[in-house]
Amino acid sequence: MLGVQFGEMPEAIYNTAVYFKNTYLDSWFDDEFVRRMIKSVDKSIVLGDALIQSPVLGKIAPTQLSGGVKTLILIYYKPELVFNASTCGNNCAWWILRMASKRDITINLRHLMVFGNGKFSIRVLNSGNVVHDMLGFIEEYDVAMNGAER
């Protein structure tokens, strides 16, 4: 299941770009799941040997991928850690839910990520409540970030 903590979270890795730069392994890019995330989010293709073809930047190193896809890769390879997923756009939400359907992960959000119109299960750690749709998620976000009443 996906766990989400809204707002400050001291144990979360906030600067995912720096963490990625200092921890990623070239072998991560041999994984088909990682390749699909890169293609989906950044519209880029892994050529091999950690070389990526970007439609915008040409041939790039993994450190030049978007912050969103770098964060997704970190979540995939280090699910025991908590990452600031506010570096991710809404185009990463499906991938986060997909990873959380296979194993428990926790992310930190400082914004309202759109997880779509379908059903899902997300435990909002601020309250402990489990929500199953965007309306419930929005309500939890509002309470956690703005102190709104239910």
Order of alpha helices (4+ residues) and beta strands (2+ residues): beta-alpha-alpha-beta-beta-beta-alpha-beta-alpha-beta-beta-beta-alpha
